[in-house]
């Protein structure tokens, strides 16, 4: 979601050499960008006393004319300060500046942060990733059941399986997931196999970030929860149905994906923003049926075909 802000930043200083540091996920996602000069993975959580590791990372990065963090934690403040960079800016979410009755998407917040530091009023463009999209032999549906934030954001394996089985005559199926989502992906695969689905590939826990971006980028259809892969799909404008429950869809839904849809239920307790359901019923996700998601997909496909009959 920070990529539109990064584009505005890069365009402001077109001759600048750019270093990116962050988690392995973030760094690998951005590594293919032609403007980025250097990528350094932040492993300070893995290597002992963190303040010392942050200091070592800062010395490795060295001073830059301008140092910016899209996070506002103390660790980010220390990292930027210890690089010795003369100009340093940290993102802060300031809700007092948002007009009453209006909400901002996280993309807009990041763009506003960059606009404020370089004195511009640039709009928020589309998301961007530069890994080439994979070319599949047949129309392919991606299923992404995981959500690293917590179990409250996850739809149910049996419902993903029902949906996949209903679409398997028209699409090959690919299941995605990170190392922590191998089990739920295996449950979906087993349920699909029991339903007789054979055109299926389970990639959960088997892709690095460049491979994940390429694999999602080439899909014809994607069904996912509120997750990082959901935003990858938005960057490639993949037709997507995102299932939302406990999180603020107006802040973290797909940004500027003309083929993106949301399925959600309005409940008094949602969005609670909790990692697990505090009321123990999980109705915001449990109440969403596969038939409802399928109907959304059929409507989306129909409208897309009307816009482009070749599809």
HUDARA-V548330 format. One record per backbone hydrogen bond with DSSP energy under -0.5 kcal/mol. CO is the residue of the C=O (numbers start at 1). NH is the residue of the N-H. E is the energy in kcal/mol with one decimal. If there is no record, write none. Layout:
co:CO nh:NH e:E
co:CO nh:NH e:E
This chain:
co:2 nh:6 e:-2.3
co:3 nh:7 e:-2.4
co:4 nh:8 e:-1.9
co:5 nh:9 e:-2.1
co:6 nh:10 e:-3.1
co:7 nh:11 e:-2.4
co:8 nh:12 e:-1.4
co:9 nh:13 e:-1.4
co:11 nh:14 e:-0.6
co:13 nh:16 e:-1.6
co:18 nh:37 e:-1.8
co:18 nh:38 e:-1.9
co:20 nh:40 e:-2.6
co:22 nh:42 e:-3.5
co:23 nh:27 e:-2.8
co:24 nh:28 e:-2.3
co:25 nh:29 e:-1.8
co:26 nh:30 e:-1.6
co:27 nh:31 e:-1.2
co:30 nh:33 e:-2.2
co:33 nh:36 e:-1.1
co:35 nh:18 e:-0.5
co:38 nh:20 e:-2.6
co:40 nh:22 e:-1.0
co:41 nh:43 e:-0.8
co:43 nh:46 e:-1.6
co:43 nh:47 e:-0.5
co:49 nh:53 e:-1.8
co:50 nh:54 e:-3.0
co:51 nh:55 e:-2.1
co:52 nh:56 e:-2.2
co:53 nh:57 e:-2.4
co:54 nh:58 e:-2.6
co:55 nh:59 e:-2.2
co:56 nh:60 e:-2.0
co:57 nh:61 e:-2.5
co:58 nh:62 e:-2.6
co:64 nh:86 e:-0.5
co:67 nh:89 e:-2.3
co:69 nh:91 e:-2.1
co:71 nh:91 e:-0.5
co:73 nh:77 e:-2.0
co:74 nh:78 e:-2.7
co:75 nh:79 e:-2.3
co:76 nh:80 e:-2.4
co:77 nh:81 e:-2.2
co:78 nh:82 e:-2.8
co:79 nh:83 e:-0.9
co:80 nh:83 e:-0.5
co:80 nh:85 e:-0.8
co:81 nh:84 e:-1.4
co:86 nh:88 e:-0.5
co:87 nh:67 e:-2.6
co:89 nh:69 e:-2.3
co:92 nh:94 e:-0.7
co:93 nh:95 e:-0.6
co:94 nh:97 e:-1.1
co:95 nh:98 e:-1.5
co:97 nh:99 e:-0.5
co:99 nh:102 e:-2.0
co:105 nh:109 e:-1.7
co:106 nh:110 e:-2.2
co:107 nh:111 e:-2.3
co:108 nh:112 e:-2.5
co:109 nh:113 e:-1.9
co:110 nh:114 e:-2.0
co:111 nh:115 e:-2.8
co:112 nh:116 e:-2.2
co:113 nh:117 e:-1.4
co:114 nh:118 e:-1.7
co:115 nh:119 e:-0.8
co:115 nh:120 e:-1.9
co:123 nh:125 e:-0.7
co:134 nh:136 e:-0.6
co:139 nh:172 e:-2.8
co:140 nh:220 e:-2.3
co:140 nh:221 e:-1.4
co:141 nh:174 e:-2.3
co:142 nh:223 e:-2.5
co:143 nh:176 e:-3.1
co:144 nh:225 e:-1.0
co:147 nh:150 e:-1.2
co:150 nh:153 e:-1.4
co:151 nh:154 e:-1.7
co:156 nh:159 e:-0.7
co:156 nh:160 e:-2.1
co:157 nh:161 e:-2.4
co:158 nh:162 e:-1.9
co:159 nh:163 e:-2.2
co:160 nh:164 e:-2.9
co:161 nh:165 e:-2.6
co:162 nh:166 e:-1.8
co:163 nh:167 e:-1.2
co:164 nh:168 e:-0.8
co:165 nh:168 e:-0.6
co:167 nh:170 e:-1.6
co:167 nh:171 e:-1.7
co:172 nh:141 e:-3.4
co:173 nh:201 e:-1.9
co:174 nh:143 e:-2.9
co:175 nh:203 e:-2.8
co:176 nh:145 e:-0.7
co:177 nh:205 e:-3.1
co:178 nh:181 e:-2.1
co:179 nh:182 e:-0.7
co:181 nh:185 e:-2.0
co:182 nh:186 e:-2.3
co:183 nh:187 e:-2.0
co:184 nh:188 e:-1.7
co:185 nh:189 e:-2.5
co:186 nh:190 e:-2.6
co:187 nh:191 e:-2.1
co:188 nh:192 e:-2.4
co:189 nh:193 e:-2.6
co:190 nh:194 e:-2.2
co:191 nh:195 e:-1.1
co:192 nh:197 e:-2.4
co:193 nh:196 e:-1.7
co:198 nh:200 e:-2.3
co:199 nh:173 e:-2.8
co:201 nh:175 e:-2.5
co:201 nh:203 e:-0.7
co:203 nh:206 e:-2.5
co:208 nh:212 e:-2.6
co:209 nh:213 e:-2.7
co:210 nh:214 e:-2.2
co:211 nh:215 e:-2.6
co:212 nh:216 e:-2.6
co:213 nh:217 e:-2.7
co:214 nh:134 e:-2.7
co:214 nh:218 e:-1.2
co:216 nh:219 e:-1.7
co:221 nh:142 e:-2.8
co:222 nh:241 e:-2.6
co:223 nh:144 e:-2.6
co:224 nh:243 e:-2.8
co:225 nh:227 e:-0.9
co:227 nh:231 e:-1.1
co:228 nh:231 e:-0.8
co:228 nh:232 e:-1.8
co:229 nh:233 e:-2.4
co:230 nh:234 e:-1.5
co:231 nh:235 e:-1.9
co:232 nh:236 e:-1.1
co:233 nh:238 e:-2.5
co:234 nh:237 e:-1.1
co:239 nh:222 e:-1.9
co:240 nh:242 e:-0.5
co:240 nh:261 e:-2.7
co:241 nh:224 e:-2.1
co:242 nh:244 e:-0.6
co:242 nh:263 e:-2.5
co:243 nh:226 e:-0.7
co:246 nh:273 e:-2.8
co:247 nh:249 e:-1.2
co:248 nh:251 e:-1.8
co:248 nh:252 e:-1.7
co:249 nh:253 e:-1.5
co:251 nh:106 e:-2.7
co:254 nh:256 e:-0.6
co:255 nh:127 e:-0.6
co:256 nh:258 e:-0.7
co:257 nh:260 e:-1.7
co:259 nh:240 e:-2.3
co:261 nh:242 e:-2.9
co:263 nh:244 e:-2.3
co:265 nh:267 e:-0.7
co:267 nh:270 e:-1.2
co:275 nh:152 e:-3.0
co:277 nh:280 e:-0.9
co:282 nh:285 e:-1.2
co:282 nh:286 e:-3.1
co:283 nh:287 e:-2.0
co:285 nh:288 e:-1.3
co:287 nh:289 e:-0.6
co:289 nh:292 e:-0.5
co:289 nh:293 e:-1.5
co:290 nh:294 e:-2.7
co:291 nh:295 e:-2.2
co:292 nh:296 e:-1.6
co:293 nh:297 e:-2.2
co:294 nh:298 e:-2.7
co:295 nh:299 e:-2.1
co:296 nh:300 e:-2.2
co:297 nh:301 e:-2.9
co:298 nh:302 e:-2.2
co:299 nh:303 e:-2.1
co:300 nh:304 e:-2.4
co:301 nh:305 e:-2.6
co:302 nh:306 e:-1.7
co:303 nh:307 e:-1.6
co:304 nh:308 e:-2.2
co:308 nh:311 e:-2.2
